[in-house]
Amino acid sequence: MKQAVINFRNSINSSSENISCVFVVTSSHGHRDVIIGADKKMLSVKDIIEPFGDELCPKMKGKPKVFIIDACRGSNHDPGVHFDSAADEKRSKEALATQEYRSTRVPPCINDMLVAYAAMTDYVGMMNSTSGSHMINNISQVFSSPGAAEEHVYNLFVKANAKMVATPVDVTVDKGKPTQRTERRKIIMTMESTLRKTLYLRSPN
């Protein structure tokens, strides 16, 4: 996977075309800031993003780079919260560990990037066995909707996230056990951006 990223970066640098932006889409298994390949080897998310920085990819200096990371970022599930429920002041060990990790995490960062993750840190990214990734499905719907080419790409991701949050997913808990049951889970996409210009999909021509 790492070599595939490098090869793609090299093809950009050696291209004679005027490349206006780059999209890098990764769909696989994952955990905290790593992608897990079919061979079970791990690739750090920074190894996907940093090769496109100004020094290593001068062809794209000052131009937008969009990374879509469609993978789990942990094993936690979000059951959501009812509007009329009270906050639970007692937090689990897992929740505290996630909070600590988030407070010390240094995200991979280059100039003029937008990164969209399928889930929050330490949470799963959902996939349907029939229709595939919920993240990719919602992004596809929003990006192909009427007028999408006239909207800033960041706003399109926000709309895709809103669709994900508004559509809970039914999951099977304790499968094969006497306690097997179906529960609802919420999915939240997260985004990190250093964009300095607005990015639209519409060609100026």
Secondary structure, DSSP 8 states (H G I E B T S, - for coil): -HHHHHHHHHHHHT--S----EEEEEESEEETTEEE-TTS-EEETHHHHGGGSTTT-GGGTTS-EEEEEES-SSSB-B----TT-----S--HHHHHHHHHHHH------TTEEEEESS-TTB---EETTTEEHHHHHHHHHHTSTTGGGS-HHHHHHHHHHHHHHS-EEEEESTTSTT-EEEEEB---EEEE---S---SS---
